Each structure stands twice: as C-alpha cells, then as structure tokens.
C-alpha cells in the first residue's frame, strides 16, 4: 500500500470535537494582549483627536450674536394625542 493511502501515515485519528479545538498557548495570549492594547490606543487616539469638538458647545451653529441664537430656541409644545 502507498504511504498516501495508509491511514497511520497521516498522523493520529481524532474525533471531530477534538479536531475543532484550538490550542491555548503563549502565542495566543500575546496576540490577544497586543491586539487589546492596540485597540485601546486607537480608541484613546480617536478620542483625543476630537476632544476639543466634544467639549465645545454648539460648535456647528455659526451663531455670532444673541439675536441670531434666538432663532434656534424653539418653544416646546405638548405632544398631540389622538383618541383611539
């Protein structure tokens, strides 16, 4: 029988559950640690890049005088309720 057909030439036979399980080792641990640190740095970098815009109040309205600001002040009206 050729070596490529013989079952013992390919290594030990495992059941399906055991074959699907991954190994847990140092390399997996370091990949998880480094990727978590990089994600935290990216989040902190994005936050610090936009921190001034987040701290500003109404940065996009372009109002220069109090009279102009009154245009944006709309009175609150009660919600309409329709009978069932």
Secondary structure, 3 states (H helix, E strand, C coil): CCCCCCHHHHCCCCCHHHHHCCCCCHHHHHHHHHHHHHHHHHHHHHHHHCHHHHHCCCCCCCCCCHHHHHHHCCCCCCCCCCCC
